[in-house]
Amino acid sequence: MQTDVKAVHLEATGTAVPYRTRVRGYQFLTGGTAGDIIFRDGGSGGPITLQFNIAVSPTNPLSFTIPGEGVLFSTDVHITLPANAKITVFYG
């Protein structure tokens, strides 16, 4: 499936994309804080679609491409970030 890829950047917990889409990849900075980055479909109370743990270091950017068609979010893309973490999400 060929689609245009867009990007959105978050520096705090919130809705990254307010409509149905596929997440294709992401890049994040830990900000020196350990914790989980949690992607939910359907707002802050929606089911967890993707979750990963980040360590305090390295504080340099880490990037990941999601294989295949990416992860489908039927409603929206809501992301919970640990304090000081930042993320750029690639979607489309």
C-alpha positions, 0 to 999 in steps of 0.5 A: 500500500503506497501512501504519503508519509507525514510526521508529527512531534510530541514533547508531552503526552497527548494525541499525535494523530486525531484520525485513523492512520498507520504508524510507520516508524518513530524516533525518540529522545529519552530526555534522561528519563527511564520509563515506557512509551505507550501508543494507544488507539482511541485516546488515553483510555484506549487499548495499548497498541504498541509499548516499549521501555526506554532507558535513561541513556543513551540520550541521543535519538533512536529510530525504528521503522515498523515493518510491513504496512505499519501498525493500524490505529482505527480511531487515533494515535495517543502517546504517553511519554515519560517526563522529558522524553520526546518523540517524532512519529511517522504515519500515513 
